[in-house]
Amino acid sequence: MPQNLKVHRKDAVATIELYRPQKKNSLNGEMRRELEECLKELARDRNTRAAIVTGGEEIFCAGADISEIQESVSAEAAYHHAREFQLLFDQVEALPQPVVAAVSGYALGGGCELALACDFRIASQTARFGLPEIKIGAFPGGGGTQRLPRLIGASKAKEMIFTGDPIGAEEALSLGLVMKVVPKEKLAEEAQAFAAKLAALPRLALQASKASINRGLEVDLASGLELEARNFGTLAMTHDLKEGTLAFLEKRKPNFTGD
C-alpha cells in the first residue's frame, strides 16, 4: 500500500491524490516510486478510462524535496535526479487514458511540471502555478523548460522561468495553461464530472487521439499527418468504430466496448 498517495476509483475514473501534507506534497524519492508503480498499474487497467491527479483542496504540490537536491554532489548525480523526474512525468503524459490535473493552492517546480504533463488542468481560484527554481540558482529540470513553452509560448514561459514568479488561476486560464477555474469547494466535483465525461467515450479512439497529438507535436507536419493516417487505419479495424458508424446510420446510441 502506498504511504504517500491516496488512490480511489469511482466507476471508470481513478483519482490519485498526492498525500504528504507535512511536506506540502513535495515529491521525494519514496513518493515518486509509489507514483511510478501506480501509473504502471493504471496503464494496464482497461477498466480505468480516465484519471485525475490532485493534491487535495489546500495544496497541489510544492515541488521536489529540496533536501534531495542538496544531496546531488556531482554533475552526474544531478543529471540522474533530473532524468528521474522527467521519466516519471513522461509516464503521466504517455498514459493511455486522458489525465486531468485538479489543482488547488500551490503547484510549484516539480508540482507545476507534473500538472504540465497531464492532458488537462482544472484549477481552483486559489491555484498558483510557478517554476521558482531560478531563486535557488537552478532552473526547471523535470520538463518545465520544454512543456511550458509548447503550451503557452516561449515568451511567457521565459518570463515565468527567468523570474520564478508564480501566476494565479485567472492568468493561467488566460494563457491556456488551465482549461477552467472553479471555486475551491467545487474542484473535486468539476474534475470528476469532466473525467467521467471522457471515460464514457470510446477508449481506443481516445487513446489513438492522444498518441497522435502528443507524438505529432514532436515531428514535422508531413510526418504527423502520416502518423494520424496510420493510427486512423488501425482504429478502423476496431469494434467501436464499426459500432459507432452503424449506430449513427441506425439513429441509435452506440454501445462502445473498448474493443
N, C-alpha and C positions, 0 to 999 in steps of 0.2 A: 504494500500500500504506500502511495506517495505521501511524504510528510509535508511537502511544500506546495502541493496542488490539491484543489478540490475538483473532482470530476463527477458530473452527473449528466444524465440523459433524460430528455423529455421527448417522447415519440422518436423521430428520426434526427433530432438535434442534440449534439453533445456540447456541453459547456465546460471549458477548462478555466478554473479560477486560480490565478496566482495567489498563494496564501503563505506569505511570510511577513505578517503585519508588523512584527517587531523590528524588521529591517526595511520597511516600506516596499515590500515585494521585490527587493533588489535580487538580481539574477546571479546567485552564487553557483558554484560548480554543482552542488547537490541538486538544486532546483533545475539547472539546465539538463542534467542527466535524467531527471524524472520527466521533464517536458519532452525530451528526445524519445524516451520509451513510450510515453503517451501518444505522441504523434505517429510513431511506428504502428501502434495498435489501431489508431484511427484510420490510417491509410489502408489497412487490411479489412476494415469493417464495412461490408457492403450495406449494412442496415443503418449506418450513420450517413445521412445525406447532406448535412451541413454542420458547421462547428462555430462556436463562439469562444473567443479568448477575452477574459476580463480580469480585473483585479479587485472587483467589488465596487462599492459606492464611493469610497473615500480616496483611493489612490490606485492607479493602474500599475505603474512600475517605475521606481526611481532610477533604474538603470543597472549597470554592473555593480558588483560588490567591489568598492574601491580598494579594500584590503588585498584582494587578489591581484589587482593591477600592480600594487606595490611589491608583490612577491615576484613579479616578472623581472628577473635580474639580468636578462640578456635580450638582445635584439631577437634572437631565435625564439625565446620563451614568449616575448610579446607578440611576435608573429603568430605563433600557435594559439595564443589566447584569442587574438582577433579572429583567426580562422574557425575556432570553436563556435564563436557567436555567429559568424557568417553561415556556417554549415547548418546550425540549428535553425536560423531564420530561413535559410533555403528550404528546409524541411517544411516549414509553415507554408511558404509560397508554393511548394510543389505538391501539397496535399491534394488528392483527387477532389475532395469536397470543397465547396466555397467556404471561406473563413471570414467571420465578422469580428472585428475588434470592438468591444464595448468599453469605451474609455471614459473614466471619471477621475478627476484630480490629475496629478502629475503623471505624464508619460515622458520620461527624460532619458537621454542617452540610449542605452540598450532597450529600455522600455519603449521609447519612440520608434526605434528600429524594428522591434517586434511588431508594433502596430503597422508600420510601413509594409511589412511582409504579408500582412493579411490582405484579403481581396477588398474588403470594405471596412470603413471605420465610422462608427456612430459615437458621438461624443455627448457627454452631459455638459450642462452650462458651466460646470466647474473645471472642465478639462483644460490642461495646459500642456502643449507639446513643445519639446525643446531638445537641442543637442548641445549641452553645455561643456563638452569636453575641452574646448579651447581654454576654458578658465582654469584648468589644471595642467595646461601645457600639452594637451593631446588633441586629437580630432576623432570623429566617429569612425570606429573600426569594425562595426558589425553590419555594414551595408549602408549606413546613412549617407555617405558621400555619393553613392550610386543610385539608391532607390529614391531618395528625396528629390534630386533634380529631375528624374524621369517623371515624377508625379506632379511637381509644382513648377518646374522650370529652373534653369540654372541660376538666374539672378536672385530669386527669392531664397533658394536653397543656400546659396553662398552667404546671404545676409544672416540666415539662421545659424549656419555653421561657423562663420567667421566671428560673429558677435557672441554666440552662445546664449542669446536671449530667447526665452520661450514666447510662444504666441498663445492667445486664448482661443476658445472654441469657435467664436464667430469669425475671427480672422482665418482660422483653419478651414472653416466652411467656405469662405470667400475664395480661398486659394485652391479649393478642390482637394484638400488634404483629408477632409471628412465629408461624408455624404449627408449627414443630418445632425442637428443639435437639439437635444431634448432636456427637459428638467431632470435633475439627478434621480429623483424618485421614479422616473419613468424609463430610465435607461435599460434596465434588465428586460422590462416588458417589450420595449421597442426592438431591442436586439433579438429577442426570442421570436417576435412576430415576423421580422424580416427573414431570419434564418429558417423559420418554418415555411415561409413562402418559397424560399429557394429549395428547401427539402422536398416540397411537393412536385417539383419539376422533374423531367426525365433525367435520371442520374448520368447516363452516358453522354447525353448531349451537353449537359453542364460541364462534365469532365473534359470533353473534347474542346468546348469553347474556351475553358480556362487554359488548357495546354496551348491552344492556337494563339491566344492573346499573349500569354507570358513568353512563349518562345518567339513569337513574331516580333516582339519589341526588340529582340536581340539580333535580328538579321535584316538584310535589305528587303525592300518591298517584294521583289520578284520571288525571293526565297520564301517569304512569308505567305505569299499567295499560293505557292506550290504546297507548302505545309497545310494551309487551310483546305485546299482541294483534296489532299491525301486523307486528312482527318475526316472530311465530309464523306469521302468514298468508303472509309471504314465504318462510319456511322450508318451508312445506307444499308448495311447488312444486319442491323440490329432489329430486334422485335419492336422496340419502342418507336423507331421511325416509321416502320411499316404500320404499326398500330395507330400512330398519330395521324398519318395521312389518310388511312382508312376511316378513322373516326371523324375526320374533317369532312370527308366526302359523304359519310352517312349521317352527318349532323348530330353527333352524339359526343359525350365526354370520353376521352381516351382512357384506357386502362394501362398506364405505364408500369412496367415490372422491373425496370433497371437492367433488362437483358437485351 
